Amino acid sequence: MARKFSLAYLTIPGTSPVDQIKIAADAGYDFVSLRPIPMHLPNEPLFQFDKDPVLFKEIKKALLDNNIKLMDIELARVREDLNVADYESAFAAAAELGATDVLSSIWTKDKEYILEEFAKICDMAAKYSLKVNLEFVTFAGVTDLKESLEILDAIKRPNAFIMVDTLHAHRSNVTVDDLSKIDRNKFGFIHLCDGPAAIPSLEDSSMIGVAREGRLYPGKGGIDLKGMLLAMPPNAISIELPNSTEFQKRGAYGHAAECLRSAKEYFKENGIE
C-alpha cells in the first residue's frame, strides 16, 4: 500500500481551511491536517469550525468536492493556563468531518498534572473514536521520546500514540536505534521535514526560529530521515514544513506542492515504502 501524505496547517500557515483543502487536493495529497484549536497568539487567524457553522459547512463541502479527507486536527496542548475541556467541541466537529486523529503536546514539567490532563484529552477523544498523537517538542515541557513513552505507559489509554516530528526528534538527540526499539504499535502518524544538522542550544533563536519558519525540504538538510523512517512503521506522513522564504517565493500552492514532490522523490531514491 502506498504511503499516505497529509498537508499540515503550519506548512502554509494563515491559509483558510477551504483553501488548504483545495491546495492539498490539487498538489496530490491524500489528507489535510487542520487547526481549529486556537494557539492564543497575537494576530492569529482563527479557523474555529467547531464554533462557526458556516465555515463547518464550507469545509465539509470542500472535502467532498475535492475528494480529500481530514486526517487530524491540532493542537490539543497541556498547559496550566489552558482548560482541556475546551477542546471537546473541536474533537466533535472534526470527527463529524471524518477526522481520525488529534495532535497533542505538553508544555509543563508538572508530572502529576501532565498525566491527569493528558488522560482527560485521550478519554475525551475516545468518545469520538479519535486517536491522540503525543508530540515531543525540543523546547516544550515534554521534550523527548523517553518522556513521551513514560506518559503513554503511565496513562495506559489505547487511543494514545507517539507522534515523531523528524526535526524535533533530531534536535532531541533521538537515535535510529531508539526508534527501532519501540513497539511499532505505539507510533501514530509522522511529521516530516528536513533541517540543519547542527543542533542549537535552547537559548539560540534558531531553535524556535527554524522550527516555525525555516524547515527544509526532504534531502536538503542534515537529518537522517532515511534512518528514522525505516526504523518506524509506514504510517501516514503529515508534512509540516514551515519555511517563510519558500512560502513567499512559491506561494501557498507552490510550496505545498514542492513539499510533497520532494518527499516522494526522497522516498523513492532511498527505497522507503
N, C-alpha and C positions, 0 to 999 in steps of 0.2 A: 504493500500500500504506500502510495506517495506521501511524503511528509506534507503536513498542512501548515499554512502560514497565516498569521493574523497581523493586521496593521494596528500598532499601539497608538494611543492618543498622543503621547509625547513625541512621536516621530514627526508629526505635523501639528504641533500644539496651537490651540486657538481656533482650529478648524471646526466648524459646526458638525454635529454628528451626521446629518444628512449628506453634507459634502464629503465627509470622511468615508462614509459608506460607498458613495459613488466613486471616489478616488480609489478605494481599495478594490472595488469590483473591476474598474477599468484597467487597473495595474495588474490584475490577476491573482489577488489574494483570495483565500478561502473564507476568511473571517475578518471581523473588526473587533477591536478592544476599546470600549468607550469609557468616558469618565463622567458619570453623573454626580459623584460624591464630591462636594467642594473641598478644596485644599486650604481655603481661608488665606489666600494670598492677595496682595494688593493688585487691584485692576484685573482680577481673574475673570475670564469669561465663564459664565455658568451655563451648563447644559443639563439641568436637573429634570430629565424627562419623567422622573417619578412624581414631580410636582407640577409639571406643565403638560396637560392632556393634549394640547395641540402639537407640541413637539413629539410627544409619545406616538401619536398617530402618524406624524410625518416620518419618524424613524421606522415604524412598523411597515409603512408603505415602501420606504426606500429599500429596506431589506428584501422585501418581496420583489419589487421592481428590478432590483439589481442582482437577484439570485445569490445573495451572500448572507452569511449567518453571523450573529453576535456571539463571540466566544466568552468574553469576560468583561467585567466592569471593575473600576478602581475608584478610589483607593481606600479600603477599609482599615484605617490606621488605629493602632492602640497608642493612646497618649492621654495623659492625665486631664487635659482640658477638653477632651472630646468624649462625647457620650455615644457608645457603640450602638445603642438602641436607635439612634437617629439614622442608621444605615438601612433599617429594615424596609422602608418604602422603596429604596433603590434596588434592594435584593428582589422584592416582589415584582417590580416593574421589569427588571432585567430578565427574570425567569419567564414572565409573560411574553417577552420578546424572543425567547428561545435560548438565552444565555445558559451556559453550563458551569461557569467559574466566576470566582471573585478573587481579586488580588488584595493581599493584606501585608502590612509591615508594622513594625513595633518601634516606638520612639520613646521608650523609657527604660530605665535599668531596674525598676522595682519588680522583682521576680514574681512575688505573690500577686501583684496587680496584673502582670502580664498573663499569667496562667488563667486567672479569673476572667479577664476581659476577652482574651483570645478564644477561650472556650465558649463564651457568650456569642461571639461572632460565628463560630462554627455551628453552634446549635441553632442560631437564627437562620443561617444559610441552609442548614439541613431541612428546614421547613419548606424550602423552595427547591429542594433537590440540587443545590449548588455546592460545588467543591470550593474549598478555601485554599488558596495558594500563598504560603508564607514566604515573603521575600526578605532575605537579609541584605541590609544596605550598609556599606562600609562606614558611613558617617551617621548612622541611626542609633537606636538603643540596642537592638539585636543585630549584630554586625557580621556574624559568620555562620558557617554551615553547622558547626558543632552546637552552638547555642540553639539554632533552629530545630535541630533534631531532638535536643533535650526537651524543648517545648512540646513537640509532637508526641514524644514518648510520655510526657507527664500528663497531657490532657486526654490522650487516647480517644480522639474523635476520628471516626472512619472517613470523614469527608475533609480531613486536613492533610495537606501535602506540602512538600518543599518546592519553592519556585527559585530556580537558579538563574540569575541575571549574569551573563558572562563577564560584564565589566566589573560588577561588584564582587563576583567570585574571584576574579584575578586580583583585585585590589585588597581582598580579604585573605589573600595567600592560600586559597583553596587549591589543592593539587588534583591532578587527574587521578592519582591513587586514592585520595579522599573520596572522590565521587564514585569511583569504581567499587568501593567497599559498601556502599549504601544499598539497601533493599530497593530494587528498581521500582517496586510498587509505591514507594514513598515520594517519587517525583511527580510533580504536576507539569504544567506547561513550562516553557523555557523562554526567557528574554534573550534575544540575540543582538549583539553588536560587537564591533572590534574597538580597540582603544590603544593608547600608548603602552608600551611595555613597562616603562618606568612607573613605579608606584609612589605617588606624592604623600607627604605627611598629611595628617588630618588638618593641620593648620594652613597648609598650602591652598590657595584659592582654586587651584586646578582640580583639587579633589572633588569639589562640588561643581565647579565650572565645566569640566569635561563631561561629568555625568548628566548635566542638564542641557548642555548645548554644544558639546564637542566630541560626541561619539563618532566612530569611524565605520565605513562600510566593511563588511567581512573580507578579510585578506589584506586590508590596508593598514593594519596596526600590528601590535606585537603580542597579542593574546593568543594562547594556544587553543584556539577554537576547535580545531580538529580533535585534539586530545580530550577536551571537555565533552564535546558532542558524542564521541564514540564511547565515552565512559557512562553516558546516560541513555535511557531508553529513547526510541524515536518518537517522542511525544510532540505535540503541536508546538510550533515556534511563534511567539509574538515578537515581531521585530520592533524593538524600542531603540530608536537611533536618532535622538535629537541632535541636530547639527545645524546651528544657526546660519553658518556660511553656505552650506549646500542648500538649505531650505530657501534662503534668499536668492541664490543663483539659479536654482532649478524650478522653484515654485513648489507648491504642495504636491501636485501630481508627479512632477519630475523627480522630486526627492524620494517619494514613496515608491515609485517605480524602480528607481536605481537601487534602493534598499533591497527590494525583492529580487531584482535581476542579479545583483552581486551575491546575494545569499545563495540563490540556486546555482550560480556558477561555482561558488566556493564549495558547495556540497558535491557537485559533480566532479570537480577537479580533485577533491580529496576522498572520493569514494564513500561519502556519507549518505546513507539512505534517508 
